[in-house]
Amino acid sequence: MFSIDLSGKNAVVFGVANQRSIAWAIAQALDRAGAKLVLAYQNERVSKSVEKLAATLSTPAMTIECDVSADENVESMFARIQGELGHVEAVVHSIAFANRDDLGGGFVDTGREGFRLALDISAYSLVPITRYAAPLMVENGGAVLTMSFLASERVFPGYNVMGTAKAALENEVRQLASDLGGDNIRVNAISAGPLDTLSSRVISGYRDMKRIHAERSPMGRNITLDEVANTALFLCSGMSSGITGEVIHVDTGYHIMGI
């Protein structure tokens, strides 16, 4: 069993909302490796839940409210982190949102405002997060990681506009990796298979998606949160120092299958 030591390193995780969040599983993995964490949450509605989770880590995490729909919120958050921690080695972007009405029915019926909202929160938010995180990584280098899904490449009925958002997100990964590689900042994505989270429950046909994935993947099963978290830990560590601009599939091989 390999071990990764992130002692003395700081990591910012966006997207923790509850104990079933993918972001929380990643946060726990980073904590076990010794990283000091900052948990960024959306608004006051989830603040108490995030603060309770933060207190359970081996080193209690700093928690900061940050609505990523406004660049000034992201800028002020990283200014605070710079003032209190000085540097950041890893940033995890695990944020996605779409109106529930846009996660069912025909994609052709997606409204302009729903499309804009999904792309803004789920994809564009990676850009300002990376922009304001990068200066805190320049001295030591760092890693930026985001979460994607196979719907970026293929049609998953019910996922609809989120598939378009994930396609944009993956393109951003490549462009940001190109921009920041000279500063020793790596940008990658994990394309995870279906996972039981509060967000997945609102996706039309999610249960069928999960069942079919288990039936058709080469390993004959679904993935676990720990498998995603361990891959995230690897991508946030020096063990992945030569990897950037990649989308790593953690889906028990489902993405390779034709039928």
C-alpha angles and dihedrals in degrees: 000000000000122000131210121205116206095166111149092020127113125218131189117208121194121195108039107145104148142347092281095056118118086224090058093052089052092047090054092051092050090048093051088053090056103258120146108234139215113195114204115200132187105237148332092283091075098029097101092048092049093046091052091051092046090056092057095062120102088248108030109243128234110245123208130179111230126170101199093200088086121055093211090063091055092045094051092047094056090044088058092047091050090051094049104032105017098211143034128206101181138027124189117199108196100158129130135153139167133161110269090235089061093056096071141038121033123342086219088070095057109130124228095244093047090050092049093048095049093048093044098052100030101040116009093051089072089066100060091037090056093041094057096036095052097073089056089055101047097096098049103017120235151197133257117197131185135181124244139167137217090256085083086075106024139034117264108182109234095022089082115146092018089066089057090048092051091050089054090046093055091050089052090054090059095045094047091046088055093047096049106031091097089060091053090250114140124203121197142154136218116218101204129193121239114307131183106250133140089256094054091056092070094055111104109239095012094140091054090047091054094045094050091046091056092046097049106032115103091241092051097229146073124263129255132231089244091058091055092044093051091051089049090051090053092049091049092051136075089255087081095046093133097048123094137141091027134134107211114202115220099179107112087261098299093136093064095058123100095195 
